[in-house]
Amino acid sequence: MSRALFIGGFGSSREMLEPVGLALERHFEEVDVRSLREAEEDPDEVRRAAEGVDVFAHSGGIGPTANTRPSALHGLGVALPTAVPLLLSRTVAKQARMHGEDHGAAFRFERQSAAEILGHPAFHMRELFRVARMDGLNIAGHHTKMGTPATLAFFGADAYFTPSEHDRRWAEGWKVDLLSLPGQHDEPLLRPQETIDGYLAAANGGGRERTELGLPTPG
């Protein structure tokens, strides 16, 4: 049976992540979804859930995968080390772009995310500083060192995280596949089916460094 685990990013509630789980169910027979808060608060359960399955992580969701043994790691817009003031200022830029594209989706996203953050303020304050130090490339490299294939996709208009040329060389040396997909940081939540379909099509498309791949098929 093909199985997958999806771990969401900062400020994403279980409600926001359920559509991503449904998108993954088109490709996997059994899918488990965890918010970042759920994953951080019960790491032992995450390790059990990730054992031998395809693990997908969005943004800061890459953090709880560090001590897991999945069959494959898939990162979408994963966190890279970024100072907290930059994360906060980039949030403003991200929200402005979201409103420019779709007011309704942006307001819905903000309402759901605010409810998650304000409902658990102490956790999210700690998590903000944890995400600022998080290095998704390093975590992926740890997995490839252990023999687990790892693929990281970054979004072309991501306001938060973009790998540098040094990052790309590092990833190549550690055999971490890098992909570049169109869209913004929260594509997995805004357009889950298109994003998951496009990512999997790109990841299965061959070649190590594939850039600007269209959704849903590689260009």
C-alpha positions in Angstrom: 0.0 0.0 0.0 1.4 3.4 -1.0 1.3 5.9 2.0 2.1 9.5 2.5 2.4 11.9 5.4 2.0 15.7 4.9 3.3 18.2 7.5 2.2 21.8 7.1 4.1 25.0 7.8 3.9 27.9 10.2 0.4 29.1 11.1 -1.3 26.4 9.1 -4.2 24.6 10.9 -5.4 21.1 10.3 -8.5 22.7 8.5 -6.2 24.4 6.0 -4.2 21.3 5.3 -7.1 18.8 4.7 -7.4 19.9 1.0 -3.7 19.0 0.5 -4.4 15.6 2.0 -7.2 15.1 -0.5 -4.9 16.1 -3.3 -2.4 13.5 -2.2 -5.1 10.9 -2.1 -5.1 10.9 -5.9 -1.6 9.6 -5.8 -1.4 7.5 -2.6 -3.7 5.0 -1.1 -3.4 6.2 2.5 -2.6 9.8 3.5 -1.9 11.3 7.0 -2.0 15.0 7.6 -0.4 16.9 10.5 -0.1 20.6 11.3 3.3 21.9 12.3 2.0 22.4 15.9 0.8 18.8 16.0 4.1 17.5 14.7 6.2 19.5 17.0 4.2 18.6 20.1 4.3 14.9 19.4 7.6 14.0 17.7 7.4 10.4 18.6 4.1 10.0 16.9 5.5 11.8 13.8 8.5 9.4 13.7 6.1 6.4 13.8 3.8 8.0 11.1 6.8 8.8 8.8 8.5 5.4 9.0 8.8 3.9 5.5 6.3 6.3 3.8 6.6 9.3 1.4 6.8 12.4 3.6 5.8 15.8 2.2 6.6 19.0 4.1 5.7 22.6 3.4 7.8 25.5 4.7 8.7 25.0 8.4 7.1 21.5 8.2 10.5 20.3 7.1 11.7 20.7 10.7 9.9 17.7 12.3 11.2 15.4 9.5 14.8 15.7 10.7 14.6 12.6 12.9 12.4 10.4 10.8 13.1 7.6 8.4 10.7 8.0 5.4 11.0 6.1 2.1 11.3 9.5 0.4 11.3 13.2 1.4 9.5 15.8 -0.6 9.8 19.5 0.4 7.7 22.3 -0.9 9.0 25.9 -0.3 11.0 24.6 2.7 12.5 27.0 5.3 16.0 28.3 4.9 17.8 30.3 7.6 16.3 33.8 7.6 16.3 36.5 10.3 13.0 37.0 12.1 12.6 40.7 11.0 13.0 39.6 7.4 10.4 36.9 7.8 8.0 39.4 9.2 8.6 42.0 6.4 8.4 39.3 3.8 5.0 38.2 5.2 3.7 41.7 4.2 5.0 41.3 0.7 3.5 37.8 0.5 0.1 38.9 1.6 0.1 41.8 -0.8 0.8 39.4 -3.7 -2.0 37.1 -2.5 -4.5 39.9 -2.4 -3.4 41.0 -5.9 -4.2 37.6 -7.3 -7.3 36.6 -5.4 -8.9 38.7 -2.6 -11.3 35.9 -1.6 -8.6 33.3 -1.2 -6.3 35.8 0.6 -8.9 36.8 3.1 -9.8 33.1 3.8 -6.2 32.2 4.2 -5.6 35.1 6.6 -8.7 34.3 8.7 -7.8 30.6 9.1 -4.1 31.3 9.8 -4.9 34.0 12.3 -7.2 31.7 14.1 -4.5 29.0 14.4 -1.8 31.5 15.6 -4.0 33.4 18.0 -5.4 30.2 19.4 -1.9 29.0 20.3 0.2 32.1 20.7 3.0 30.8 22.9 3.7 27.9 20.5 3.8 30.2 17.5 6.0 32.7 19.1 8.6 30.0 19.9 8.1 28.4 16.5 8.8 31.7 14.7 12.3 31.8 16.1 12.7 28.0 15.4 11.7 28.5 11.7 14.1 31.4 11.4 17.0 29.0 12.3 15.7 26.1 10.2 17.7 24.8 7.3 15.6 22.6 5.0 18.6 21.9 2.7 20.6 20.6 5.6 17.8 18.4 6.8 17.4 17.0 3.2 21.1 16.4 3.0 20.9 14.4 6.3 18.2 12.2 4.7 20.2 11.6 1.5 23.3 10.7 3.6 21.1 8.0 5.2 20.1 6.7 1.8 16.7 8.4 1.6 16.0 10.2 -1.7 15.1 13.9 -1.1 13.6 16.4 -3.5 13.0 20.1 -2.6 10.8 22.3 -4.8 11.0 26.1 -4.4 8.5 28.5 -5.9 9.5 31.1 -8.4 7.7 34.0 -6.7 8.3 32.8 -3.1 8.5 35.9 -0.9 10.3 33.9 1.9 12.9 31.3 0.7 15.0 31.1 -2.5 18.1 28.9 -2.6 21.3 30.7 -3.5 23.9 29.5 -6.1 25.9 28.2 -3.1 22.8 26.3 -1.9 22.4 24.7 -5.3 26.0 23.5 -5.4 25.6 22.2 -1.9 22.4 20.3 -2.9 24.1 18.8 -5.9 27.0 17.6 -3.8 24.6 15.9 -1.3 22.4 14.5 -4.1 19.4 16.6 -3.1 17.2 17.2 -6.1 16.1 20.8 -6.5 13.0 21.9 -8.5 11.6 25.3 -9.3 7.8 25.5 -9.7 5.8 28.6 -10.6 3.8 30.4 -8.0 4.2 31.8 -4.5 5.1 30.4 -1.1 1.7 29.1 -0.2 0.7 27.4 -3.4 0.2 24.0 -1.7 -2.6 25.6 0.4 -4.0 28.0 -2.3 -4.1 25.5 -5.1 -3.4 22.1 -3.6 -4.4 19.7 -6.4 -2.5 21.7 -9.1 0.5 22.0 -6.9 0.7 18.4 -5.9 0.1 17.1 -9.4 2.6 19.5 -10.8 5.3 18.7 -8.2 4.9 15.0 -8.7 5.0 15.3 -12.5 8.2 17.4 -12.2 9.8 15.2 -9.7 9.3 12.2 -12.0 10.4 14.1 -15.1 14.1 13.2 -14.9 17.2 15.4 -14.6 18.7 16.8 -11.4 18.3 20.6 -11.7 14.9 21.3 -13.4 13.7 24.9 -13.4 10.5 26.8 -14.2 8.4 23.7 -14.7 4.8 24.4 -15.5 1.8 22.9 -13.8 0.7 20.2 -14.1 3.3 18.8 -16.5 7.0 19.6 -16.7 8.1 22.0 -19.4 
